[in-house]
């Protein structure tokens, strides 16, 4: 939920995709996978759902600052 609300605050599209990915990953981890695959799913969702949009936002701010 946090990433989804943050996407509207910052008006930054990768946060929306990250939020959707977090929801899909949580549903998969909870309903489909066993324990070992759940840990891998949570790690992948964290990487692509939080860190990737945050890094893209960092690059955008850095580009606006230098440009």
ROKE-230190 format. One record per residue: residue number from 0; residue in three letters; x negated, y, z negated of N, C-alpha, C, CB in turn. Coordinates in steps of 0.02 Angstrom, whole numbers. Atoms other than C-alpha are relative to their C-alpha. Glycine has a CB too. Example, Ala and Ser with C-alpha at 12.3 -4.5 7.8 and 13.67 -1.06 7.14 Angstrom:
// ROKE-230190
REC     n   res   n.east   n.north     n.up   ca.east   ca.north    ca.up   c.east   c.north     c.up   cb.east   cb.north    cb.up
REC     0   ALA      -45       -59        0      -615       -225     -390      -45        60        0        50          1      -62
REC     1   SER       42       -59        3      -684        -53     -357       39        55      -37       -20         23       71
// end
This chain:
// ROKE-230190
REC     n   res   n.east   n.north     n.up   ca.east   ca.north    ca.up   c.east   c.north     c.up   cb.east   cb.north    cb.up
REC     0   UNK      -41       -60        0         0          0        0      -43        63        0        46          0      -60
REC     1   UNK       42       -58        8      -140        119      -44      -28        24       67       -57        -15      -48
REC     2   UNK       29       -19      -64      -220        115      128       55        26       46       -35        -61       33
REC     3   UNK      -56       -22      -42       -50        135      212       19        73      -17        61        -46       -9
REC     4   UNK      -16       -68       19       -10        293      113      -57        48       16        17          4      -75
REC     5   UNK       58       -40      -16      -186        358      137       -2        17       74       -64        -35      -22
REC     6   UNK        1       -11      -72      -165        342      325       44        60       18        23        -62       38
REC     7   UNK      -42       -58      -15       -24        469      323      -29        64      -30        70        -11      -27
REC     8   UNK       31       -58       31      -120        585      207      -56        28       44       -27        -18      -69
REC     9   UNK       56       -21      -41      -274        589      318       18         5       74       -57        -48       -8
REC    10   UNK      -21         2      -70      -177        564      482      -56       -30       44        18         71       25
REC    11   UNK       56        34      -32      -310        441      537       23       -71       17       -64         -2      -47
REC    12   UNK      -29        63      -24      -253        293      643      -34       -64      -25        -1          0       73
REC    13   UNK       30        63       25      -383        163      588       23       -19      -70       -75          6        1
REC    14   UNK      -27        18       66      -312        173      411       66       -38        7        10         62      -43
REC    15   UNK      -63        36      -11      -143        118      479      -15       -71       21        43         36       54
REC    16   UNK       17        68      -22      -222        -30      568      -31       -40      -58       -49          3       59
REC    17   UNK       28        33       58      -321        -70      410       53       -22      -49       -50         46      -35
REC    18   UNK      -54        18       46      -163        -68      306       40       -59       26        47         60      -10
REC    19   UNK      -36        56      -30       -73       -183      427      -42       -64       -5        17         15       74
REC    20   UNK       44        58        7      -224       -299      427       -2       -26      -72       -71         18       23
REC    21   UNK       -1        21       71      -224       -301      236       64       -39      -16        -6         61      -46
REC    22   UNK      -63        36       12       -41       -353      232        0       -68       33        59         41       26
REC    23   UNK        2        64      -35       -65       -489      362      -48       -48      -35       -20         10       74
REC    24   UNK       49        42       34      -221       -553      275       24       -25      -67       -64         38       -9
REC    25   UNK      -25        22       65      -136       -558      106       54       -53        7        27         60      -40
REC    26   UNK      -51        51      -12        11       -654      175      -31       -66       22        50         24       53
REC    27   UNK       35        61      -20      -105       -778      260      -36       -33      -58       -50         15       56
REC    28   UNK       37        28       56      -212       -799      106       46       -31      -52       -43         55      -33
REC    29   UNK      -46        23       52       -62       -824       -7       40       -62       22        47         55      -20
REC    30   UNK      -46        52      -23        45       -939      101      -31       -56       41        54         31       39
REC    31   UNK       24        48      -50       -66      -1030      225      -62       -38      -23       -15         36       64
REC    32   UNK       66        30       11      -243      -1062      165       -8       -31      -69       -53         52       11
REC    33   UNK       19        26       65      -318      -1166       27      -50        48      -32       -31        -71        7
REC    34   UNK       41       -47       40      -435      -1089     -103      -63        24       36       -19        -33      -65
REC    35   UNK       62       -19      -33      -597      -1091       -2       13        48       58       -35        -61       26
REC    36   UNK      -16       -44      -56      -518      -1013      152       32        66      -23        45        -35       48
REC    37   UNK      -29       -62       27      -426       -887       44      -56        50      -16        41        -16      -63
REC    38   UNK       56       -45       15      -592       -816      -16      -30        30       63       -54        -38      -40
REC    39   UNK       26       -25      -63      -655       -801      162       48        51       32       -13        -57       48
REC    40   UNK      -50       -46      -28      -493       -718      216       -1        66      -36        71        -32       -4
REC    41   UNK        2       -62       39      -500       -592       75      -63        40       16         4        -16      -76
REC    42   UNK       62       -35      -17      -681       -552      116        4        33       69       -60        -49       -1
REC    43   UNK       -6       -28      -67      -643       -526      301       49        58        1        23        -55       49
REC    44   UNK      -50       -53        3      -489       -422      264      -28        62      -34        64        -23      -36
REC    45   UNK       32       -56       34      -588       -314      144      -48        36       47       -37        -24      -63
REC    46   UNK       48       -30      -46      -723       -287      273       35        40       55       -43        -54       31
REC    47   UNK      -32       -33      -57      -608       -244      417       57        46      -20        25        -51       48
REC    48   UNK      -57       -41       21      -465       -166      318      -19        62      -39        46        -41      -40
REC    49   UNK       21       -57       41      -561        -49      202      -64        32       27       -10        -22      -71
REC    50   UNK       65       -28      -16      -742        -29      253       -4        27       71       -53        -53      -10
REC    51   UNK        3       -23      -70      -721        -14      442       38        66       10        29        -53       46
REC    52   UNK      -32       -65       -7      -589        125      436      -36        56      -39        72         -4      -23
REC    53   UNK       38       -50       39      -689        214      300      -63        22       36       -17        -28      -68
REC    54   UNK       60       -16      -38      -846        205      405       17        42       62       -37        -64       21
REC    55   UNK      -21       -40      -58      -753        270      559       19        70      -21        59        -34       35
REC    56   UNK      -16       -67       26      -686        414      454      -63        38      -16        45         -5      -62
REC    57   UNK       65       -31       14      -863        450      395      -33        25       64       -46        -50      -36
REC    58   UNK       29       -22      -64      -924        456      575       36        59       31         0        -58       49
REC    59   UNK      -39       -56      -27      -782        571      626      -15        65      -37        76        -16       -3
REC    60   UNK       16       -59       39      -817        692      484      -70        24       15         8        -14      -75
REC    61   UNK       69       -18      -16     -1003        688      521       -4        32       68       -45        -63       -4
REC    62   UNK        0       -28      -67      -969        723      705       30        70        1        39        -46       48
REC    63   UNK      -30       -66        4      -854        870      665      -45        50      -35        67         -3      -35
REC    64   UNK       45       -43       37      -981        938      543      -59        22       43       -26        -36      -62
REC    65   UNK       56       -16      -42     -1123        931      670       20        34       66       -38        -62       15
REC    66   UNK      -23       -25      -66     -1018        981      822       29        66       -4        48        -45       30
// end
